[in-house]
Amino acid sequence: MVTCSLSLLEWEKAGDAVNWFDPTAEELATRSVDLIRSWRGARTQLELSIELGFNSNVVTHWESGRRFPRASVALRAAALDQPGLLDSLARLAGADWSARVSPDSPTGVSLLVADLMAGCEIPEVASRLGVSPQTLYRWLAGRAEPRLPEFLGCVAAGLRLELVLELLTPENQPDPEPLWVSDLLLALYLDAYRALPAHDDSWLAGHLYLPPSQVEEGIERLARTGQIVRLGQHWKPAENQVASWTFQSTAVSDGARARAASLLAEPTTRFVVVSGMASAAQIGRVMGVARRAHEDIVRIFANTDHTERLVHVCLALTPLDGELIG
């Protein structure tokens, strides 16, 4: 199987990257410590503890990994220096309850987890998190609350990985690889590329709709960063490199926009355009349909063991009345 993770979500810590489609309990604990330290920033552990309403230095236990905060407390810590974070989380989760319940409350966490887990198999997710199905049902019912690593596990199970990006403080957000570089890396997995007598920049350029000079630049970049290695006459993804694709759901870069626009102009592109008028509430439903389609597409790519074809999928909703869509 070609294991997929998102390059945007791979923290390079001592050469270790997390596969957010199937994280281990140890990885979730390690990343929880990373997040807590980033939220603390320049504060001392005691200062953050007091700011969160504790009388003792609980943060020292969190950062040592001996125990972890409840999800609602973790979200309050994340929101201290990130105005609008909780609104962003609710919006990304497609929540329709955020106007009356804050995501950083125990009730909000249960509703957020329920949104994240929609369509997931509870026994399977519980097994991956190392808890009983009854515990997971208690989280969903609001009778108990997950700790931070378990909450991150729910995010990963629901493949709502853009929420992890929101939890990162701006200075700790990893720089995304340009979209065309990610396309190039994926192309090296293709059966057709591996069947070539030797590496061919022109072949890749023709298939990816890129100029050969850009392919040459991308190969040099991937080799320099250790993501690919030379094997005989071909370039091959490094053994510890997972197939990755880049997505940005809230603030798409100019480069990604340009890449998508150029691909839409190609004769092999197949797309459907629908224009229509509706109420704001109905547009919200349209966004929900698009979000569910995105999740289904990600699941297909995440679970594939085939390397026959490579496609670029772009889901876009453009307001024609000048109003931003939340």
Order of alpha helices (4+ residues) and beta strands (2+ residues): beta-alpha-alpha-alpha-alpha-alpha-alpha-alpha-alpha-alpha-alpha-alpha-alpha-alpha-alpha-beta-beta-beta-alpha-alpha
